[in-house]
């Protein structure tokens, strides 16, 4: 049989399978035809891997949500009411694989509306939140109720001709509880449960509600767990009457959470906030389901006390009612039916491990062939918002040591909120008295200005919080006010720390500047408030994370980066995950967001004669000159660099303060000229540029906010270039040429960065220099190594701007990175890159190599000194928040801070307990009671002789 015959048969087979799929879900004809047409258009331009029917599922889902169905009332509904779960089941496609294919499908279909992409992110977000919540649900449920999967807890059904009301079982309550939770989360409290903490607190309210109704059942002994500590006395007696005012069990559930990692105080505060949600939000929701009207009534029971729902005459009706109401919502919105978690084939249909035994420790799923949820979350961490952010390559010096503790998503979210609350404990919505007295000089005018400005910012936040934005539904004002209170407390705390540091720095430098100038800037306060919003919302694992805050406070990404490092350095109480998140935001701004069309960066660049170079904006000790030294051991080079450049004055000068970040561009005070020909020492290391002249630290040629921006850009680009080249095994000499090419892209052709990504220019620079120098390096290998970097994203090399749209009706053109290299990058940079070609015989033709930013030392966690000392000895970088917990008083010595007496005490302690060298000898002069046992005496003598030889 020929290949054409095989292709024809496969096409016929696919057509028949597609028709069977559409018939199985009752798909309408227009949607079926439009989806197949889109599939054919995609196959002409792309090669689709895997089962073609799975890609047709993606096309069907897109078209089914875009279709419009008229109703009897004349209103047109969006969507054709096709069940997504039924569609996936008929195609034998699990949900995780569907999400991954949909992400690629949307990349290949640029015509799909933006709101549909937001819909997919929301769909993924809901799944990513409910997956760890369900894993917590079963252990919580079995704490209060009997095991719902134990056959002994299911009563035997009696055969009878007379119909009678059947009593509910623990399995029935288990399903009812979960359905009630996902219905409340999907309909009434999308804003409340947008974060993992809110979802978990809502789940506690649902379990508490089911427990109160189960106590009223006559067969409660078969429902409730007798070992639960929250049971009232006499609950198992037939004549038991539930108390009129039932005390909830939320506090008991939180206390029994062993892996939460919360202290008693933190657990009490967490329980209090959960009770607030239960009393004010969840109670309102349940009463709406118990409405007085027949149309609005979904549940049967007492609408005042919210009781009697589990009685035999009501439960079956309530179970069917909440199922029908949730199913109607799913078909209308086209969302994923999360009742699938209750099914027997949940792991097969989801594509990730879900089920655990009640006594198992709930952990995150491990990697495997089933595409677990952990990989899914890594695909879109910002959208999911419940995983630990990946550690960026830059600013690792600002990270604190890793903390021990449970790493499950729910426990991680609980600990994140608890840390934030501890940090703000005792902080009010005002300045502290010492700050007003010593810094503000009791100026009531400044205090009032800051307070009025904060009120306006708070109103703007609440207005944005209550409005829908990109597929994020509007939140309740009451819940936004709870977040706003924490934001204001953090705002005052961070503002005081920043101004204190500015005051000390100005007094040390004696520059005559005043902190009141900074306090009077509206942009400074708005950006600081916005960063506090980001910290609080991220701690709660909210959907409203960056870049939502830019829209909320109406600012640009180019301005937002100015306050990120200020807050990280001013507030050492921020958790490691928050710091990594803020560093990731700064990287997003530097690599992409600040270079978008309409960014204020382009206006700032146009005011300058040229884009500054790396050498223009950096201190001399922050760059490494490009030379060709002989081989030197890396440790020798590290010691040499540290001894010549890392002085205290340099470090303090090179960390820009808040005044520098908000100042206009200024030329540097130091007269620096680029040294093209440098002398070399006999050890092969080039002379370091003079950093101190006449006792003063030499400043960069250009200073100000724009210079600081490019300093950060060059620093981040230098680290990424170095990391990528090391992964590709590119020698240092070639790395310097690659860096020079990339720097010239920014200086000569800055427009290449407009609406593009920094990593695109880095990979193109690597390839073009490797090609002209005859260094064997393919684009596929470059992209493979790029994917290993923490900030890597497939969109960077799959969706690159080729041509922007203009007023002449020319549409925007996008393609992959290779097409961008051939059509855009090469025509602009080929003349410069050819100067580094290996065929060139004249050394003067090659341009001078640009100096690269030097890497910064990374602060590491405390490291224990191994040895046979009596005391435990640790060596670590000292921070104000560091403290080694020990039952006995710790002896600490900080270099350049502690007095010399502490060092003498430390040395005396080491001398007293110096470890014994060699093995301990046996004292054979002492009499040993081995009479009559020659074998033992012989062995002791042999051991003594061996140890004598060793010593």
N, C-alpha and C positions, 0 to 999 in steps of 0.2 A: 504493500500500500504506500502511495506517495505521501509526501508531507502535506500537500494541498488537501488530499482526502482526509488526513488526520485532523487538520485544522477545521475542515468543514464539519466533521463529526463533532469535534469539541464545541464548535459554535452552536450547532443544533442542540447539543446536550445542555449548554449554558442557557439557551433560549427556553428550553423546556423547564429547566430548574427555576428560571426566573418567573415563568408563568405560574408554576406551582407555588412558588413563594408568595406571589401577589394574591393568588386565590386563597391561600391559607390565612392571610390576614385581611382579606376582603378589601384589597386596595382598588381605588377607583382608576378608571382607564386613563384619564389625562395625566394623573400623577405618575402612573406606571410608564407612559410613553415619554414624558419629559425626563424622568430619571434615567431611562435607558439611553436617551439621546445625549445627556450629559456624560454618561459612562463611556459612550463611543468617542466623544470629543476628547476625553481625558486619555483614552488608550492610544489615540493618534500621536500624542505629544509625550507620554510617559509610559514607562514599563511598570506595570502593577504586579508586585510579588504576592504570591499566595493565591487563595481561592478567589476567582473573579466574582463569585456570588457575594462574598463579604464586602467587596467594594461597591457592588450594586446596592447592598443594604445601606451604605453611607449615602448614596445618591437618593435612595428612596426616602430616607429620613429627612434629608434636606428639603426635598420637594414636598413631602407631606406636611412639613411645618410652614412652607411658603404658600401652600394652596389655601384658597378661601372657599368656605362652604356657606351658602345662604341658608337662613333658618326661616321658619314659618312666620315669625314676627317681622321679617324683613331685615334683620340685623345680620351682617356677614361676620362669621367667626373665622379666626385665623387657625389653620390646621384642619386636618380631615379626621380627627379622632381615632387615629390608628395607635394601637398599643405598642410601645417600643419594646417591652418585654416579650410580647408575642412575636414581634418581627425578628428579634434576636434568636428566640427559641426555634422558630421555623427555619432559620438559616444556620442553626447550630454554631452561633458565634457568641462567645462569652463577652461580658460587659467591658472588662478591662481591655480586651483586644479591640472592641468596638471604639472605645475612647482613643486608643492609639491610632487606629486607622482613620478616625474622623479628624484627628489633628493633621495627618498627612493629606487627607482629602481636601481640607480647607486650604492647605498650602498650595494645592494644585488648582484650586478654584478661586481665583482672586475676585470673581464677580459676586461671590456670596456676601450678603449684607453684613455689616459690622455687628449688628445686634444679634445675629445668629452665632457669631463667634463668641460673643459674651454669654449667650445661652449655653453653649457647650462648656464654657468655663464654670458657669453656675452649676451645671449638671455634674461636672467633675468635682466641684467643691462640695456639693451635697453628699456625694458618695464618699469622698475622702473624710468628711466629718462623721458620717453615720457608721462607717466601718469600724473605727476604734470605739465608738459609742456602743455599738452592738456587742463588741467583745467585753465591754464592761457591764452590759445589761444582764447577761446570764449569771455571773457571780453575784451581782447585786440582788437579782430576783431570788436566787436560791438562798440568800441570807435571810430573807423574809418568808418566802414560801417554800414548800417542798419542791423537790426536783421535778420539773414538768415533763421530763423524758423518762421518768421511772414508771414502768408499767404498773407497779403496785399502787401508785397514786391515781390510777384511772379506774373508777368503779365499774363493775360488771353491769352491762345493760340487760335489764329484765325484759323478757318477751311478754307483751301484754296487748290485748286488743284495744284496751281503753287508753287513749292518748293522755299523757300527763307531762307536766313540766319537768325537764331534766335539770338536775343540779349541775352547776359549772364545776370544771376540774381545774387543776393547776395549769394544765396545758392550755385550756381555754383562756384563763386569766393572762397567761404569758403572751398569747397572741393578741388579746384585746389591749393589753398594756402597751405593746410595741406599736400597734396600729394607731392607738390614741396619741402616742408620742410623735410619730412621723406625720400624722395629720395636723397636729398642732404646730409642728415645726414648719410644715410646708404651706400652711394657709394663714394662720393668725400671727405667728411669731417668727417670721423670717428675719426681722431685724434683731430680735432677741437671741435667736439661735444662729446667728451668722458666725459665731465663734464657738470653739470647742468647749470653753468653760460654760457659756450660756446653755449649750445643748446638754451638757452633763447635769447642770442644775435643774433644767426642765425635766430631765429623766428622773431625777430624785423626786420631783413633785408628783410625777405620774405614779411612781411606785408607792409613794406615801398615800396618794388618793386611792389606789387599788387596795392597799392594806386596810384603810379605814372601812371600805365597803366589804372586804372579806371578813372582818370581825363580826359583821351583822349576820353572816350566813350561819344557819344551824349546823352545817357540816364543816365548820371552820377548822376542826381538828384534822380533817383530811387535806386542808389547804395550806395552813400555816406551818412554818418550821418551828418545832417545839424548842429548839435551841436558840431561837432569836431572843436577844436580850430586851427588846422593846415590847414584848408581850405584856399586857396588864395582868395583874393577879387574878386567878380564877377564870381565865379565859377559856379553859377546857371544860368547865362545868356546864351541864345542860341549861342551868338557870342563869347563866351569865348574861348580864345586860351591858352593852357598850356604854361608856361614859358619854354624857351629853356634850361636854366640851372635850373633844379628842385632842390630845397633845401629839403633834406630828413626830415622825421618826427620822426626820432628815438629819438631825445632829448625830443620831446613833449610826446611821449609814455612813456618814463622813468619818466618824471616829473608828469604825470598823474597817475602813479602807487602809489596809496595811502598807500598800506600796505607794501611797500618795506622797510620802516624804514631807508632810506638813507637821509642824509642831502643834502643841495643844492650842496655843493662841491663834495660830494661823488656821487651824481646823475650825475653831469657834467663829472666826471672822468669815470664813468660807460658808459655814452653815448659816450664819445670819443673812448673808446676801442671797443664799438659796431660798431661805424662808421668805424674803421679800418678794422674790419672783413667784413663789408658791401662793402667797397671800394676795398679791395685787394683780399679777398677770394670769397665772394659771387658773385661779378661781373664776376670774371673769370669762375665760375661755370655756370652762366647763358649764357655767351657768348659761352661756349662749347656746350650747348644745341642748340644755334642758329647758329651752324656751317654752313660753306659755302657748304660743300658737302652734297649730298642727303642721303648718308649712315649715316653720323654722325648727320644729322639735326633731332632734335626732336621737336623743337618749331618753329613756324612761327612768324616772326616779324623783326624789324630793328636790325641787329646785332651790329650796332655802338651805337645807343642810347638806345637799349633794350626796345623799345616802340612797340605799335601796337599789342600787344599780345591779348588784350581783344576786338579787333574790330570784328564785326560779321563774317567777312570772315576768321578769324584766330582762334577764341577762341575754337570752337568745335574741331578743329583739334589738337590744343595744349592740350586740356584737355584729349583727347584720347591718344595722344602721350606720355604724362608724366605718364598716368595710365599704358600704355603698357610697358614702360621702367621699371617702378617700379615693375610691376608684373613679368617681366622676371627676375629681380634681386632676387625676393623672391623665385621663383621656383628653380633658380640655387643654391642659398645658403641654401635653406631650412629654412629660417627665418620666424618669425611670421609677418603676414601682418598687419601692423598698420593702414591701412585704415579702420580697424574694428571700430576705434574710431568714425567714421562718421556714422555708422549704427544706426538703431533704437533700436536694441537689444544688444547694446554694454555692458550694465551692466550684462545682462544674460550670454553673451558669454565670458566676462572677469572674472566675479565673484567678482567684486568690484564696488562700486558706482563711477560713472564718471560724469554724466551730472549735470549741475547746470544752473540755470537761469542767465541771463546776469547781473542782479542787485544783485545777491546773493554774499555774502562774501565767497571766496574760502577758504575752510579749509580742513585739512586732514581728511580722512574718519575715522569714529569711528568704534570700534570693533563690530563685529556682527557675525551672522552665515554664512555670505557670504565670509568669509576668505578675509578681505579687504587687500589692498596693504600695509597698515602699518604693519600688521603681516608678510607679505611676506618680507618686507624690514628688519624686525628684524631677520628673519631667516638667512640672509646673509648680514649684514650691511657693511662689508668690501667690498664685491663685489658690492653692490649697491652704497654705498658711498654717499647717499644723505639724510640719516637720522642722527639724533643726536646719537652719540655713547653712549652706556649704561655706567653709572657711575661705574667704577671698585671698588672693595672692598678696594684696597690699594691706598695709596698716596692721599686720599681725603683731607688731610691737605693742599695740593698744589692747590686746586681748588678755584677759585674766586666765589663770589656770583652769583646766577642766575640772568640773565638779562631779563628785560621785553621786549617784542616785538613780532612781528608776527612770527608764527612758521610754516608757510607753507614752503615746501621744496625750492621753487624758491626764496622766500624772504629770507629764511635762508641762501641760497647760496650767494645771493647778499650782505647781511650784512657781511658774513664771509670774502668775498673779500674786502669789504670796510674797515673793521677793520684792515686787513693786510696792506692795502695801507696807512691808517692813521698812523699806527705804523712805517712805513718806510718813512713817509713824511719828506722831507728835508735830507734824508740820501743818501750819494754818494757812488760810487764804490771805496772807499778808506778809510783809517783810518782818524779819526778826528785829527785836529792839537793838541788839548790838550793831546790826547792819545799818539801821536808821541813824544811830548815834555816831558811829565811827566812819561810815562811808558817805552817807547822805547828809551828814551834819544837821540832823533833825529838820530837814527840809520837807515841810508838809506839801509844798507845791509839787515836788518830784513824786512823792508817794501818791498824791491824788492823780497826777498825770498817768502814772503806770496803771493805777487801778481803773481809771476810765478807759484807757486803751485796752486793758484786758477784758473789760465788760463788752466792748465792741467786738473784739476777737471771739469771745465766747458766744455772742449772738450769731456771728457769722458761722461758727462751727455747728451750732444747733440747727440753723437753717439748712445747712448742707447735709447734716445728719438725717434730717427728716425728709429730704428729697431723694427720689430715685436717681441713680447715676449708672449708666451702662448696664444694665441687668442686675444691679444691686438695688433692691427695693428700699424705699424710705423707712427709716427707723422711727420708733416712738420717741417723743420729746422727753418723756420721763426717764427713759433708759439712757438717752443722750446726756441728760443732766448728771446722771451718776458718773458717766465717763468724764464729763467736763469738770467735775469737782476734783478728780484725781489729776487731770491735766493742769488745772490751775495750781494745785499744790506742787506738782513737779516743776511748773514754770517758775514759781517763786524760789524754789530750792536751787534750781540750776542757775537762775539769774543772779542770785546772791553769790554763788561759787564763781561764776565768770567775772563779775565785777570785783570780787575780792582779789582774784588773780591779776586782773588788769591793774588794780591799784598798787599791788605789790610790785608788779613789773615796772610800772611808771615811776614809782619811788626809787627803785633800784637803778633805772636808766636815767633818771633826772631829766626827762624830756619835756616836763612842764605841761603835758596833756592832762585833761581832766576826764574822769569817768562820766560826768554829766553830759558830755557830748555824745557818748555812745547811748546813754539812757534816753536821750532825746530823739533818737532815730526811729521812725516808724517801721522802716523795713527790718531793722534788727529785731524788734519785738515781734513782728509778724512771723518772721522766719523762726525765731526761737519758740514761739507758741506752736507753730506748725510741726517742728521737730518733737516737741513734747506730745502733741497729738499722735504722732507716729509711734513713739515709744509706748504710750498707754494702749493704743489699739493693737499693736503687735503683741504686747504682753498678754492680751486677751485673745490672741489668735483670731482677730477679726478679719472679715473680708475687706474692710475699708483700710487697706494698707496702701503704701506707695504704689502708684502715683495719685491715689485718691486725694491725698492731703493737698496736692498742688491745686486741684480744682476747688477744694473746700475753702482755702484761704486766698485763692485767686493770685497765685504767684507763678513764676517760671522756674524750671528746673535749674537753670544757670545760677540763680540766686540762692537756691535751697542748699547747695553744697557748702556754703560759707559757714553754717552753724553746726554742721555735723561733728567735725573734729573738736570744735569748741565744747560741745556738750559731753563728748566722750572723755575728754581730758579733765573737764571740770567736775564730773560726777563719776566717782570710782565705784559707786554702788550699783551701777548698771550690770546686769547679768551678761555672761559671755555671749549668749544667743542674741541679746539685744544689740550688743556691740557689733557682732558679725552682720546683723541685719542692717544696721546703719552704715557700716562699711560697704555692704553690697549696694545700698542706695547711692552712696557717693561714687562707686564704680559705674553704676548705670548712667549717672549724670555725666561723668567724665568721658565715657566711651561712646555715648549715643545721644542722650536726651538734650544735652547742651548744644549739640550740633544740628538740631532740627531747624527747619525753615521757620522763621519768625522768632527765633531765640534772640535775646538781647546780646548774646555773644557776638553775633555778626556786626551789630552796631558798634560794639566796643573795638572789634578788630579794624573796622573801617576808619576809626579815629586814629589808628596808629599807622605809621609809615610801612611797617612790616610786622609779620608774626615773629615774636621773640624766639630765639633758639634756646636749647636746653642750657647752654652755658650762660645765657643772658639772665635767666631767672633763678639760677641755683647758686648757693654759696659754694665757694671753691672746694670745701671739704665734702660736698654732697655729690661730686662728680668724679669719675675716674677717667684719666686721659687714655687715649687709644694709642698704644705703642705695641711693639713686637718684642717683648722681653724674653729672656731665656727662661727655661723651666725653673720655677721656684715652687717649693712645697706650699700647698694651700694654707697650712697653719702658719708658716712664716710670713706669708703675705698678709694674713688676717691680723697677726700681731703688729706688723709694721703699720698697717692702715690705722689700727686702733690707737697706737702710740703716737701717731703724728697728727691725727685729725679729730679724734673723738674727745675733745675737751669739754669741760662743763660750760664754758662761755659760748662755745660754738653751738652746743645743743640747745642752750637757752635762746640764742639769737635766731637759730634756724627754725624754731617753732613759732610760726606767725601768731600774733595776738589778734584779738577781736578788732582793734583799731586798724591793723593792716588789712584785714579782710574786707572792710567797708571803706577803704580809702581809694583815692583816684590813682591812676598810674603815675609813677614818679621814677626818674632815673636814679640809679644807685649812687651812693656817695663814694664808693671805692673806684679807683681808676684801674680797670682790668683790661688787659689786651690779650687776645688769643695767641698762645705760644704754639707756633707751627713746628718749631724745631727744638726739641728738649734734650738736655743732657741726661745721660743714664749713668747710674752707679755701676760699680763692678759686679754687684749682686743681681743685676738684670732688672731692677725696679726703677721706674721713671721718677724724677723728682716730683713730689706733690706740689701743687700750686700753693703759693704763700697765702695762708688764711688769716694770719694776724700780722698787722703792720702797725708798729709803734704802740703795741699793746691793745689795739682796737681790732675787733673782728671785721674782716672785709666783707662788705655787703654785695649782693648781686647788682648787676648793671641796671636791671629794671625791678621795681618794687610796686606794690599796690595790689588791688584785688585781681586784676587781669593777669599780672605776673604770677600771683599765687595760683590762679587757675591753671596756667600752663606749666607751672612747676609740678603740680599734682598730675597733670596729664602726662608729662614726660616721665615722671617717676613711675606711674602705673604702666605706661607703655614699655619702659625699660625693663621692668620686672617680667612682663609678659613676653617680650622678645627674648630675654635671657632664658626664661623657662621653656619656651617653645624650641629654641635652638639647642638647649641641653637635651631635650627629649629627642631631637633629630640628630644628635651627635655632631653638630656643626662646630668646627674649631673656633676658638676665640677671635682669631684674626678675621674670619669671615663674619662673625657676629658683629664686629665693629662696622663693617661695610653695610650690613643689613640695617643696623641702627642709623647710620648716616643717611641711607636711602629713605628710611621712614621719616626721619626728621625733616628732610628736604621736601617730602610730600606735604607736611604741615606748613613749612615756611614758604615754599614756592607755589604750591597748588593747594591752598587751604580749602578750596571749594570741593575737593574730593571727599571731604568729610561731611558735607551738607547732606542731611537725611540718610547718612550711612553710619557704619559701625567702625570703631577703631580697629577691631580685630581683622576686618576685611583688608585694610591697608597693610597691617602687619603681615598677614599671610602672603599678600601679593609682593611685598618687599622681600620676604624670604625667598619666594620662588624666582623673582627676577634676578636677584643677586646670585643665587645658586646656578641659574642658567647661564649668565654671562661669565661666571668664573668656572664653568664646566664642572660644577659640583652636582653629582647625581642626586636629584631630589624631585620627586613627583608631587603633584598637587594632592593626589590621594593620600600620600603619606603625611603631608603637612596637615591636611584636615583631620587625619586620624589622630595625630598627636595633639592637635588643637582640642579635640573632643575630650581629652584627658584633663584639661584645665577646668577649674571649678566654675568659671563664668561661661563655659561653652554652651552654645545654643545652635541647633540645626538651622534656625532661621537665618543665622549670620551668613552661611555659605549657600543656602538654598534660595533665599529671597533677597537679592541685591538690586538696588536702584541702578538702572542703566541710563534712563533719561527721564527727567521730570516733566510733568505736564505744564503747559504754558497757555497763554491767552489765545493762541491760534488753534485751539481745539486739538492739540496734539496730546494724546493720552499718555499717562505715565507708563513707562516700560520697565519691567523687572525681569531678572533672570538669575541664573546661578553665578557663583563666584568666578568660575572660569570664563564665562562670557563677559563679566565685568572686567576681568584682567585683559582680555583681548580687545574689547571695544573701547574701554575708558582708560584703564591704568597705563597700558603700554604706550599709547600715543602721547601721553603726557610725560612719562618718566623714562622713556627708552633712551633718550640722548644722555641724560644724567647717568643712568645705570650702565651704559656702555663704557663709560670712563673707568669702571672697575674691571673691565674685561681682561681675561688672562692673555689675550692676543696683543695687548698694548705693550710696547717695549719701552716707552718713556715713562719714568716715574713721576715727572712733573705734570703729566696729563691727569693723573688720578687726583681727585679732590682730597683735601685733608679730611681725616676721619674725625667725626664729631665725638666729644666726650659723652659717655653714658652716665646716667644717674647711678650712684652707688647704692647697693642694697643696705637696708638698715638691719641692725641686730634684732632678733626676735626674742621677746621675753618668754622664758620658759617657766614651767611650774616648779615648785620646790623640789630639789633633788637630794635624796638622802646619800650621805657619805658612807660608803660601805667600809666596814672595819669592825674589829672586836672591841669597840668602846662600850663602856657601861651606859653612856647616854646616846640618844639618837641625835645626830647632827645633820642639819639641812643647810644647803646653800641655795639662795634664790634671790632674784631682784626684789628690792624692798619697795612696798607700796603702803600707803597709809591704811588701807583696808586689810592688809595681810596680817594674819595672826595664826600661829601654829597652836592648835588646840592640844593641851596636855594636862594631865592631872596634877603635875608639879610645875612650879614656876619655871618659865623658859628663860634661858640666858641668850640675849640677842646682841649682835654687834652689826651696825650699819656703817659702811665705809663713808667717810667724809661727814658723818652725822654724829655717831656715838663718841663719847669721850674715850681717851686712851685707857682709862681704868677698866672699862668693859673688855677691851682687848686683852689686858693682862689677866683678868679673871678667866677669860675664855682659854688663854694659853695654859694657865695653871690647871684648869680642869682637864685639858687634853694631856698634860704631862703626868698628872696623878693617875690617870687611867689609860696610860699608853699600853697598847696590846703587846702581849708576850710574843717574841719572835721564836719560831720553831715550836717543837712539841715539848710539853712539860715532862721533866725528868722524874723518875721514881726515886724516892729516898730509900735506898737499900740498907742504910744504917739502922733504920727503925726495925724493930722486931715485928715480924708478921706471923700471925697465928695460923701457920700452915703445917703444923707438926703432923706427921703421918700421911701427908698428902704430897708426895714427891712430884706428882704431875703438875699441880698448881704452882709449886715452887719453881719448877723448871720453866714453865710458861712465863712467870713473872721475870725471871732472870733474862730470858730471851727478849722480852719487851724492853727491859732496861738497857740491854746491849744495843738494840736497834735504835732507841731514842738517843743514846749517847753518840752513836755514829752520825745521826742526822743533825745534832746540835754542834 
